[in-house]
Each structure stands twice: as C-alpha cells, then as structure tokens.
Amino acid sequence: MAENTKFKGLVRIVDTNVPGEKNLVQALIKIKGVGSIYANAVIRTAKLNPLGKIGDLSDEQIKHLEGIIKNPLNHNIPSFILNRKKDPETGSDKHLLTTDITFIKDFDIKTMKRIKSYRGMRHAYGQPCRGQKTRSHFRTGSSVGVKRKANPGKAGK
C-alpha cells in the first residue's frame, strides 16, 4: 500500500501522459476531448479535491477517474456536458476522447460533402460555413486587393 501513495512524476490516463505536479483540473484538461466543465464534473463525481495533485492519487483512484471519463452516463454525469449529443447513427449521447474526435469529425465532414449539404459544399470549397462574411477575410490563393475608382478631379488637370 505504501507504493500506491508514492508521488508519480508522470501519470498515464486515457492514453495520455500527464505531468504529476498538475492539479486535477489542469491535468484532466490535457486529455483531448476533456474541457474544464467536463473535468470539474468528473472530479465532483469521483469526490476528489480539484486542487490536489494528480501524482498523489493511487492507482485505484486513477482507474476510477478513467472509468468515469470513458463512461460518463453510467456515473450520472448530465448529458448536456457531453460533446456528442444525439449521434446521427445511434441516436444516443456520447463523449468522444483522443483520436475518436478527429476520426468522427472527419467522417461527419465527408458525409456532409457526400450529401452535398450547404455546410458540406462550403467545406469542399474551403469557405467558412458558420456565417462569417468573406469580403475582407478568408482570401486564400490569388486574392485581389481593394479596387478604387480613379479620382476624377486629378484626371482633368
């Protein structure tokens, strides 16, 4: 039991290496897919001190934290905190972590392009798809500067 309470300089949690000197909230935020709100919800569910160091936790506590992070709905974390609500394929609420986020995001964009939705076409053309104006921004490649009319007062002199 003495080796479980020993300080760990590097903690592996959800396939991510986290420095042991970070407090719990900062350490969990280092995991891709875990934000500050989700990290606080996990820590409150596990009944741990958010200001405590992650390197001070025992192996059982780290496994418990990892279980809560991977299966939040089994531990009564509300669904509005999750990052994938109403998955189009299954209709269930999920929380995606690490490489699953990039894989599913790319798959969603490919699906939008395939069905030729407005957002999919904007992605295909490299244009913004969230309503931004494009007159003065998003100029990539060969861009044209601002054209001004010739000053008629100087042309006649």
MODELLER restraints for C-alpha pairs under 7 A, 6 or more apart:
rsr = mdl.restraints
at = mdl.atoms
rsr.add(forms.Gaussian(group=physical.xy_distance, feature=features.Distance(at['CA:4:A'], at['CA:58:A']), mean=4.94, stdev=0.5))
rsr.add(forms.Gaussian(group=physical.xy_distance, feature=features.Distance(at['CA:4:A'], at['CA:59:A']), mean=6.28, stdev=0.5))
rsr.add(forms.Gaussian(group=physical.xy_distance, feature=features.Distance(at['CA:5:A'], at['CA:56:A']), mean=6.40, stdev=0.5))
rsr.add(forms.Gaussian(group=physical.xy_distance, feature=features.Distance(at['CA:5:A'], at['CA:57:A']), mean=6.79, stdev=0.5))
rsr.add(forms.Gaussian(group=physical.xy_distance, feature=features.Distance(at['CA:5:A'], at['CA:58:A']), mean=5.61, stdev=0.5))
rsr.add(forms.Gaussian(group=physical.xy_distance, feature=features.Distance(at['CA:6:A'], at['CA:56:A']), mean=6.69, stdev=0.5))
rsr.add(forms.Gaussian(group=physical.xy_distance, feature=features.Distance(at['CA:7:A'], at['CA:55:A']), mean=5.12, stdev=0.5))
rsr.add(forms.Gaussian(group=physical.xy_distance, feature=features.Distance(at['CA:7:A'], at['CA:56:A']), mean=4.95, stdev=0.5))
rsr.add(forms.Gaussian(group=physical.xy_distance, feature=features.Distance(at['CA:8:A'], at['CA:20:A']), mean=5.69, stdev=0.5))
rsr.add(forms.Gaussian(group=physical.xy_distance, feature=features.Distance(at['CA:8:A'], at['CA:55:A']), mean=4.51, stdev=0.5))
rsr.add(forms.Gaussian(group=physical.xy_distance, feature=features.Distance(at['CA:8:A'], at['CA:56:A']), mean=6.68, stdev=0.5))
rsr.add(forms.Gaussian(group=physical.xy_distance, feature=features.Distance(at['CA:9:A'], at['CA:19:A']), mean=6.01, stdev=0.5))
rsr.add(forms.Gaussian(group=physical.xy_distance, feature=features.Distance(at['CA:9:A'], at['CA:20:A']), mean=4.54, stdev=0.5))
rsr.add(forms.Gaussian(group=physical.xy_distance, feature=features.Distance(at['CA:9:A'], at['CA:21:A']), mean=6.89, stdev=0.5))
rsr.add(forms.Gaussian(group=physical.xy_distance, feature=features.Distance(at['CA:9:A'], at['CA:55:A']), mean=6.13, stdev=0.5))
rsr.add(forms.Gaussian(group=physical.xy_distance, feature=features.Distance(at['CA:10:A'], at['CA:17:A']), mean=6.42, stdev=0.5))
rsr.add(forms.Gaussian(group=physical.xy_distance, feature=features.Distance(at['CA:10:A'], at['CA:18:A']), mean=5.71, stdev=0.5))
rsr.add(forms.Gaussian(group=physical.xy_distance, feature=features.Distance(at['CA:10:A'], at['CA:19:A']), mean=4.73, stdev=0.5))
rsr.add(forms.Gaussian(group=physical.xy_distance, feature=features.Distance(at['CA:10:A'], at['CA:20:A']), mean=4.99, stdev=0.5))
rsr.add(forms.Gaussian(group=physical.xy_distance, feature=features.Distance(at['CA:10:A'], at['CA:55:A']), mean=7.00, stdev=0.5))
rsr.add(forms.Gaussian(group=physical.xy_distance, feature=features.Distance(at['CA:11:A'], at['CA:17:A']), mean=5.69, stdev=0.5))
rsr.add(forms.Gaussian(group=physical.xy_distance, feature=features.Distance(at['CA:11:A'], at['CA:18:A']), mean=5.17, stdev=0.5))
rsr.add(forms.Gaussian(group=physical.xy_distance, feature=features.Distance(at['CA:11:A'], at['CA:19:A']), mean=6.28, stdev=0.5))
rsr.add(forms.Gaussian(group=physical.xy_distance, feature=features.Distance(at['CA:11:A'], at['CA:20:A']), mean=5.93, stdev=0.5))
rsr.add(forms.Gaussian(group=physical.xy_distance, feature=features.Distance(at['CA:11:A'], at['CA:55:A']), mean=6.52, stdev=0.5))
rsr.add(forms.Gaussian(group=physical.xy_distance, feature=features.Distance(at['CA:12:A'], at['CA:18:A']), mean=6.21, stdev=0.5))
rsr.add(forms.Gaussian(group=physical.xy_distance, feature=features.Distance(at['CA:13:A'], at['CA:66:A']), mean=6.38, stdev=0.5))
rsr.add(forms.Gaussian(group=physical.xy_distance, feature=features.Distance(at['CA:14:A'], at['CA:66:A']), mean=6.22, stdev=0.5))
rsr.add(forms.Gaussian(group=physical.xy_distance, feature=features.Distance(at['CA:16:A'], at['CA:31:A']), mean=6.19, stdev=0.5))
rsr.add(forms.Gaussian(group=physical.xy_distance, feature=features.Distance(at['CA:18:A'], at['CA:27:A']), mean=6.03, stdev=0.5))
rsr.add(forms.Gaussian(group=physical.xy_distance, feature=features.Distance(at['CA:18:A'], at['CA:30:A']), mean=6.96, stdev=0.5))
rsr.add(forms.Gaussian(group=physical.xy_distance, feature=features.Distance(at['CA:20:A'], at['CA:53:A']), mean=6.53, stdev=0.5))
rsr.add(forms.Gaussian(group=physical.xy_distance, feature=features.Distance(at['CA:20:A'], at['CA:54:A']), mean=5.30, stdev=0.5))
rsr.add(forms.Gaussian(group=physical.xy_distance, feature=features.Distance(at['CA:20:A'], at['CA:55:A']), mean=3.89, stdev=0.5))
rsr.add(forms.Gaussian(group=physical.xy_distance, feature=features.Distance(at['CA:21:A'], at['CA:53:A']), mean=5.72, stdev=0.5))
rsr.add(forms.Gaussian(group=physical.xy_distance, feature=features.Distance(at['CA:21:A'], at['CA:54:A']), mean=6.75, stdev=0.5))
rsr.add(forms.Gaussian(group=physical.xy_distance, feature=features.Distance(at['CA:21:A'], at['CA:55:A']), mean=6.13, stdev=0.5))
rsr.add(forms.Gaussian(group=physical.xy_distance, feature=features.Distance(at['CA:22:A'], at['CA:53:A']), mean=5.58, stdev=0.5))
rsr.add(forms.Gaussian(group=physical.xy_distance, feature=features.Distance(at['CA:22:A'], at['CA:54:A']), mean=6.24, stdev=0.5))
rsr.add(forms.Gaussian(group=physical.xy_distance, feature=features.Distance(at['CA:23:A'], at['CA:50:A']), mean=6.65, stdev=0.5))
rsr.add(forms.Gaussian(group=physical.xy_distance, feature=features.Distance(at['CA:23:A'], at['CA:51:A']), mean=5.20, stdev=0.5))
rsr.add(forms.Gaussian(group=physical.xy_distance, feature=features.Distance(at['CA:23:A'], at['CA:52:A']), mean=5.25, stdev=0.5))
rsr.add(forms.Gaussian(group=physical.xy_distance, feature=features.Distance(at['CA:23:A'], at['CA:53:A']), mean=4.24, stdev=0.5))
rsr.add(forms.Gaussian(group=physical.xy_distance, feature=features.Distance(at['CA:23:A'], at['CA:54:A']), mean=5.78, stdev=0.5))
rsr.add(forms.Gaussian(group=physical.xy_distance, feature=features.Distance(at['CA:24:A'], at['CA:50:A']), mean=5.21, stdev=0.5))
rsr.add(forms.Gaussian(group=physical.xy_distance, feature=features.Distance(at['CA:24:A'], at['CA:51:A']), mean=6.20, stdev=0.5))
rsr.add(forms.Gaussian(group=physical.xy_distance, feature=features.Distance(at['CA:24:A'], at['CA:52:A']), mean=6.08, stdev=0.5))
rsr.add(forms.Gaussian(group=physical.xy_distance, feature=features.Distance(at['CA:24:A'], at['CA:53:A']), mean=5.85, stdev=0.5))
rsr.add(forms.Gaussian(group=physical.xy_distance, feature=features.Distance(at['CA:24:A'], at['CA:54:A']), mean=5.32, stdev=0.5))
rsr.add(forms.Gaussian(group=physical.xy_distance, feature=features.Distance(at['CA:25:A'], at['CA:36:A']), mean=6.81, stdev=0.5))
rsr.add(forms.Gaussian(group=physical.xy_distance, feature=features.Distance(at['CA:25:A'], at['CA:39:A']), mean=5.80, stdev=0.5))
rsr.add(forms.Gaussian(group=physical.xy_distance, feature=features.Distance(at['CA:25:A'], at['CA:40:A']), mean=6.46, stdev=0.5))
rsr.add(forms.Gaussian(group=physical.xy_distance, feature=features.Distance(at['CA:25:A'], at['CA:50:A']), mean=5.88, stdev=0.5))
rsr.add(forms.Gaussian(group=physical.xy_distance, feature=features.Distance(at['CA:27:A'], at['CA:54:A']), mean=6.90, stdev=0.5))
rsr.add(forms.Gaussian(group=physical.xy_distance, feature=features.Distance(at['CA:28:A'], at['CA:34:A']), mean=6.50, stdev=0.5))
rsr.add(forms.Gaussian(group=physical.xy_distance, feature=features.Distance(at['CA:28:A'], at['CA:39:A']), mean=5.84, stdev=0.5))
rsr.add(forms.Gaussian(group=physical.xy_distance, feature=features.Distance(at['CA:29:A'], at['CA:35:A']), mean=5.29, stdev=0.5))
rsr.add(forms.Gaussian(group=physical.xy_distance, feature=features.Distance(at['CA:29:A'], at['CA:36:A']), mean=6.13, stdev=0.5))
rsr.add(forms.Gaussian(group=physical.xy_distance, feature=features.Distance(at['CA:29:A'], at['CA:39:A']), mean=6.54, stdev=0.5))
rsr.add(forms.Gaussian(group=physical.xy_distance, feature=features.Distance(at['CA:31:A'], at['CA:98:A']), mean=6.98, stdev=0.5))
rsr.add(forms.Gaussian(group=physical.xy_distance, feature=features.Distance(at['CA:32:A'], at['CA:97:A']), mean=5.94, stdev=0.5))
rsr.add(forms.Gaussian(group=physical.xy_distance, feature=features.Distance(at['CA:32:A'], at['CA:98:A']), mean=4.83, stdev=0.5))
rsr.add(forms.Gaussian(group=physical.xy_distance, feature=features.Distance(at['CA:33:A'], at['CA:96:A']), mean=6.27, stdev=0.5))
rsr.add(forms.Gaussian(group=physical.xy_distance, feature=features.Distance(at['CA:33:A'], at['CA:97:A']), mean=4.71, stdev=0.5))
rsr.add(forms.Gaussian(group=physical.xy_distance, feature=features.Distance(at['CA:33:A'], at['CA:98:A']), mean=6.11, stdev=0.5))
rsr.add(forms.Gaussian(group=physical.xy_distance, feature=features.Distance(at['CA:38:A'], at['CA:81:A']), mean=6.25, stdev=0.5))
rsr.add(forms.Gaussian(group=physical.xy_distance, feature=features.Distance(at['CA:41:A'], at['CA:77:A']), mean=6.89, stdev=0.5))
rsr.add(forms.Gaussian(group=physical.xy_distance, feature=features.Distance(at['CA:42:A'], at['CA:68:A']), mean=6.41, stdev=0.5))
rsr.add(forms.Gaussian(group=physical.xy_distance, feature=features.Distance(at['CA:42:A'], at['CA:69:A']), mean=6.61, stdev=0.5))
rsr.add(forms.Gaussian(group=physical.xy_distance, feature=features.Distance(at['CA:43:A'], at['CA:50:A']), mean=6.44, stdev=0.5))
rsr.add(forms.Gaussian(group=physical.xy_distance, feature=features.Distance(at['CA:46:A'], at['CA:65:A']), mean=6.63, stdev=0.5))
rsr.add(forms.Gaussian(group=physical.xy_distance, feature=features.Distance(at['CA:68:A'], at['CA:75:A']), mean=6.30, stdev=0.5))
rsr.add(forms.Gaussian(group=physical.xy_distance, feature=features.Distance(at['CA:79:A'], at['CA:93:A']), mean=6.68, stdev=0.5))
rsr.add(forms.Gaussian(group=physical.xy_distance, feature=features.Distance(at['CA:82:A'], at['CA:94:A']), mean=6.34, stdev=0.5))
rsr.add(forms.Gaussian(group=physical.xy_distance, feature=features.Distance(at['CA:82:A'], at['CA:95:A']), mean=5.08, stdev=0.5))
rsr.add(forms.Gaussian(group=physical.xy_distance, feature=features.Distance(at['CA:83:A'], at['CA:94:A']), mean=6.93, stdev=0.5))
rsr.add(forms.Gaussian(group=physical.xy_distance, feature=features.Distance(at['CA:83:A'], at['CA:95:A']), mean=5.26, stdev=0.5))
rsr.add(forms.Gaussian(group=physical.xy_distance, feature=features.Distance(at['CA:83:A'], at['CA:96:A']), mean=6.66, stdev=0.5))
rsr.add(forms.Gaussian(group=physical.xy_distance, feature=features.Distance(at['CA:84:A'], at['CA:93:A']), mean=5.99, stdev=0.5))
rsr.add(forms.Gaussian(group=physical.xy_distance, feature=features.Distance(at['CA:84:A'], at['CA:94:A']), mean=5.16, stdev=0.5))
rsr.add(forms.Gaussian(group=physical.xy_distance, feature=features.Distance(at['CA:84:A'], at['CA:95:A']), mean=5.68, stdev=0.5))
rsr.add(forms.Gaussian(group=physical.xy_distance, feature=features.Distance(at['CA:84:A'], at['CA:96:A']), mean=6.94, stdev=0.5))
rsr.add(forms.Gaussian(group=physical.xy_distance, feature=features.Distance(at['CA:85:A'], at['CA:92:A']), mean=6.85, stdev=0.5))
rsr.add(forms.Gaussian(group=physical.xy_distance, feature=features.Distance(at['CA:85:A'], at['CA:93:A']), mean=4.45, stdev=0.5))
rsr.add(forms.Gaussian(group=physical.xy_distance, feature=features.Distance(at['CA:85:A'], at['CA:94:A']), mean=6.22, stdev=0.5))
rsr.add(forms.Gaussian(group=physical.xy_distance, feature=features.Distance(at['CA:86:A'], at['CA:92:A']), mean=4.95, stdev=0.5))
rsr.add(forms.Gaussian(group=physical.xy_distance, feature=features.Distance(at['CA:86:A'], at['CA:93:A']), mean=5.11, stdev=0.5))
rsr.add(forms.Gaussian(group=physical.xy_distance, feature=features.Distance(at['CA:87:A'], at['CA:93:A']), mean=6.27, stdev=0.5))
rsr.add(forms.Gaussian(group=physical.xy_distance, feature=features.Distance(at['CA:109:A'], at['CA:120:A']), mean=6.39, stdev=0.5))
rsr.add(forms.Gaussian(group=physical.xy_distance, feature=features.Distance(at['CA:112:A'], at['CA:119:A']), mean=6.70, stdev=0.5))
rsr.add(forms.Gaussian(group=physical.xy_distance, feature=features.Distance(at['CA:112:A'], at['CA:120:A']), mean=4.31, stdev=0.5))
rsr.add(forms.Gaussian(group=physical.xy_distance, feature=features.Distance(at['CA:113:A'], at['CA:120:A']), mean=4.05, stdev=0.5))
rsr.add(forms.Gaussian(group=physical.xy_distance, feature=features.Distance(at['CA:113:A'], at['CA:121:A']), mean=5.91, stdev=0.5))
rsr.add(forms.Gaussian(group=physical.xy_distance, feature=features.Distance(at['CA:113:A'], at['CA:124:A']), mean=6.67, stdev=0.5))
rsr.add(forms.Gaussian(group=physical.xy_distance, feature=features.Distance(at['CA:119:A'], at['CA:129:A']), mean=5.44, stdev=0.5))
rsr.add(forms.Gaussian(group=physical.xy_distance, feature=features.Distance(at['CA:122:A'], at['CA:128:A']), mean=6.29, stdev=0.5))
rsr.add(forms.Gaussian(group=physical.xy_distance, feature=features.Distance(at['CA:122:A'], at['CA:129:A']), mean=5.51, stdev=0.5))
rsr.add(forms.Gaussian(group=physical.xy_distance, feature=features.Distance(at['CA:123:A'], at['CA:129:A']), mean=6.86, stdev=0.5))
